Amino acid sequence: MDFDFSNDQRALRDLVRKFVEREMPKDAVAKWDKENELPIELLDKMAEIGLMAATLPEEYGGTNGGVVEETIILEEVARHSSTVALAYGLDVCFGAVTLERFGNDEQKAEFLPKLASGELHFALSLTEPGGGTDILGAMKTVAKEDGDDYVINGTKVYTTGLNIASWIFVVARTSRDAEKPSRGLTVFLVHKDTPGISFSKIEKLGSRFLHSYEVVYQDVRVPKSSIVGEVERGWGAILDTLNNERIFVAATCLGLAQGAFEDAVQYSKERVAFDRPIGQFQALQHMLADRMTEIEMARLVTYKAAWMQDSGQDCSLPATMAKLSASETAFRMTDTGMRILAGYGFTMEYHMQRYYRDIRQLIFAPVTNEMSRNFIAQVGCGLPKSY
Ligand SMILES: Cc1cc2nc3c(=O)[nH]c(=O)nc-3n(C[C@H](O)[C@H](O)[C@H](O)COP(=O)(O)OP(=O)(O)OC[C@H]3O[C@@H](n4cnc5c(N)ncnc54)[C@H](O)[C@@H]3O)c2cc1C
């Protein structure tokens, strides 16, 4: 076994770490958070140093990296901002993975080089108002064939990143099989400006500068050429993307946990009580030692899942474990951070409250941790399906 990064992977991590220090210092992130605005130039700069292309094949302007490289980038970026990591992930996960694996040759040639150069950004419209966990039961959005086109009608919620994206992957029902609800789904790649699309911003507790929207699709006419993958077989395409999404979210949580951990350790060295730094108190030392151990454990399963997906193995179980453990670890880390910073942690002056707010969504999105446990119990433990 070899737990080491290759020289290229180490160089990539160093490149991203320097980029993050230079282009997205924590004070700048705090300003974007306060003003609710992500400077789009940041993503342009990420593209300039090759990050948008990191997982794409050379023929599309990429550098032939894989899921491990994606994980390295996300972890480093999320040390300062999980929100920027999510914005990046929308492109490399939803955009690159879906198109590379399921797009046809024309779609790959049209979209992937522009994704690599940072010219295009993507969003995913899957969840509906009726619920995200039972998405197959809740999905009401339909697409009806009409000549050379499909006409989409329905409402989606939490479609994220539309403030920067120009293209949306829309998942809709093209038929309904009561016996097998996973059949009959089709994925369409739709331009945000297509007539019939309207959206309204949802105010949120965290990730405030990557906006989420309710999107209404009313008689949205799209050509058949906008279908990604096979008609009626959209669930297969989405599942493959969703495994990658679990790893991408796990990596984001890891970075967030690491950032909060570093802040908490630093503070515990500087803050003095009873004539000594508070980090000298064993109560705090044990909390930090536990968190550091948990972060390392979550990191191991996350990179294992990434390596498995890169090597073409079924990574659904470790990807789900990675999402579950990294998000719960980061959640506990931000709670520990809030305890250690105490009063200052509660002020907007310090970054801990941002970490604390931002982690909340990653406990239930893109998949809830209850549903993750259901999956692990069923697939990993071989227990009967509980729902
Ligand atoms: C900020 C944000 C960004 C998002 N971005 C996107 C996006 O870009 N695109 C997109 O399509 N969606 C997005 N989502 C949606 C997200 O994926 C859903 O919120 C998530 O899937 C959970 O769905 P829900 O919120 O409807 O919860 P529900 O499905 O209503 O679940 C409510 C509760 O019931 C529990 N529950 C339900 N069924 C079971 C069961 N069988 N066993 C045990 N517990 C169960 C859940 O675990 C949860 O605790 C986003 C959400 C947020 C808040």
The ligand as an SDF file (V2000), in Angstrom:
LIG
                    3D

 53 58  0  0  0  0  0  0  0  0999 V2000
  -28.1430   25.2550    0.3090 C   0  0  0  0  0  0  0  0  0  0  0  0
  -28.6730   24.0950   -0.4570 C   0  0  0  0  0  0  0  0  0  0  0  0
  -28.1520   23.8200   -1.7150 C   0  0  0  0  0  0  0  0  0  0  0  0
  -28.6710   22.7790   -2.4740 C   0  0  0  0  0  0  0  0  0  0  0  0
  -28.2390   22.6100   -3.7640 N   0  0  0  0  0  0  0  0  0  0  0  0
  -28.9400   21.7940   -4.5830 C   0  0  0  0  0  0  0  0  0  0  0  0
  -28.6860   21.8030   -6.0010 C   0  0  0  0  0  0  0  0  0  0  0  0
  -27.7990   22.5110   -6.5050 O   0  0  0  0  0  0  0  0  0  0  0  0
  -29.4610   21.0330   -6.7950 N   0  0  0  0  0  0  0  0  0  0  0  0
  -30.4620   20.2320   -6.2980 C   0  0  0  0  0  0  0  0  0  0  0  0
  -31.1110   19.5740   -7.0960 O   0  0  0  0  0  0  0  0  0  0  0  0
  -30.7160   20.1990   -4.9540 N   0  0  0  0  0  0  0  0  0  0  0  0
  -29.9990   20.9690   -4.0980 C   0  0  0  0  0  0  0  0  0  0  0  0
  -30.2770   20.9870   -2.7480 N   0  0  0  0  0  0  0  0  0  0  0  0
  -31.3090   20.1020   -2.1990 C   0  0  0  0  0  0  0  0  0  0  0  0
  -30.7600   19.0090   -1.2860 C   0  0  0  0  0  0  0  0  0  0  0  0
  -30.1550   18.0010   -2.0420 O   0  0  0  0  0  0  0  0  0  0  0  0
  -31.9140   18.5210   -0.3980 C   0  0  0  0  0  0  0  0  0  0  0  0
  -32.1680   19.5350    0.5640 O   0  0  0  0  0  0  0  0  0  0  0  0
  -31.6250   17.2010    0.2480 C   0  0  0  0  0  0  0  0  0  0  0  0
  -31.6380   16.1740   -0.6860 O   0  0  0  0  0  0  0  0  0  0  0  0
  -32.6760   16.8760    1.3500 C   0  0  0  0  0  0  0  0  0  0  0  0
  -33.9670   17.0080    0.8570 O   0  0  0  0  0  0  0  0  0  0  0  0
  -35.0750   17.8570    1.6740 P   0  0  0  0  0  0  0  0  0  0  0  0
  -34.4230   19.0990    2.1180 O   0  0  0  0  0  0  0  0  0  0  0  0
  -36.2680   17.9570    0.8140 O   0  0  0  0  0  0  0  0  0  0  0  0
  -35.3560   17.0010    2.9580 O   0  0  0  0  0  0  0  0  0  0  0  0
  -36.5050   15.8520    3.1010 P   0  0  0  0  0  0  0  0  0  0  0  0
  -36.3450   14.8900    1.9890 O   0  0  0  0  0  0  0  0  0  0  0  0
  -37.8080   16.5200    3.2650 O   0  0  0  0  0  0  0  0  0  0  0  0
  -36.0910   15.1490    4.4580 O   0  0  0  0  0  0  0  0  0  0  0  0
  -36.5080   15.6570    5.7390 C   0  0  0  0  0  0  0  0  0  0  0  0
  -35.9730   14.7450    6.8400 C   0  0  0  0  0  0  0  0  0  0  0  0
  -36.5450   13.4340    6.7250 O   0  0  0  0  0  0  0  0  0  0  0  0
  -35.5280   12.4530    6.7620 C   0  0  0  0  0  0  0  0  0  0  0  0
  -35.9220   11.2710    5.9680 N   0  0  0  0  0  0  0  0  0  0  0  0
  -36.6180   11.2220    4.8100 C   0  0  0  0  0  0  0  0  0  0  0  0
  -36.7400    9.9670    4.3910 N   0  0  0  0  0  0  0  0  0  0  0  0
  -36.0970    9.1780    5.2980 C   0  0  0  0  0  0  0  0  0  0  0  0
  -35.8510    7.7860    5.4320 C   0  0  0  0  0  0  0  0  0  0  0  0
  -36.2970    6.9070    4.5250 N   0  0  0  0  0  0  0  0  0  0  0  0
  -35.1360    7.3500    6.4940 N   0  0  0  0  0  0  0  0  0  0  0  0
  -34.6780    8.2180    7.4170 C   0  0  0  0  0  0  0  0  0  0  0  0
  -34.8640    9.5460    7.3450 N   0  0  0  0  0  0  0  0  0  0  0  0
  -35.5560   10.0140    6.3010 C   0  0  0  0  0  0  0  0  0  0  0  0
  -34.3330   13.1650    6.1310 C   0  0  0  0  0  0  0  0  0  0  0  0
  -33.1040   12.4980    6.4440 O   0  0  0  0  0  0  0  0  0  0  0  0
  -34.4590   14.5420    6.7860 C   0  0  0  0  0  0  0  0  0  0  0  0
  -33.9310   14.5050    8.0760 O   0  0  0  0  0  0  0  0  0  0  0  0
  -29.7180   21.9720   -1.9380 C   0  0  0  0  0  0  0  0  0  0  0  0
  -30.2130   22.2360   -0.6530 C   0  0  0  0  0  0  0  0  0  0  0  0
  -29.7270   23.2950    0.0610 C   0  0  0  0  0  0  0  0  0  0  0  0
  -30.3520   23.6280    1.3950 C   0  0  0  0  0  0  0  0  0  0  0  0
  1  2  1  0
  2  3  1  0
  2 52  2  0
  3  4  2  0
  4  5  1  0
  4 50  1  0
  5  6  2  0
  6  7  1  0
  6 13  1  0
  7  8  2  0
  7  9  1  0
  9 10  1  0
 10 11  2  0
 10 12  1  0
 12 13  2  0
 13 14  1  0
 14 15  1  0
 14 50  1  0
 15 16  1  0
 16 17  1  0
 16 18  1  0
 18 19  1  0
 18 20  1  0
 20 21  1  0
 20 22  1  0
 22 23  1  0
 23 24  1  0
 24 25  2  0
 24 26  1  0
 24 27  1  0
 27 28  1  0
 28 29  2  0
 28 30  1  0
 28 31  1  0
 31 32  1  0
 32 33  1  0
 33 34  1  0
 33 48  1  0
 34 35  1  0
 35 36  1  0
 35 46  1  0
 36 37  1  0
 36 45  1  0
 37 38  2  0
 38 39  1  0
 39 40  1  0
 39 45  2  0
 40 41  1  0
 40 42  2  0
 42 43  1  0
 43 44  2  0
 44 45  1  0
 46 47  1  0
 46 48  1  0
 48 49  1  0
 50 51  2  0
 51 52  1  0
 52 53  1  0
M  END
$$$$
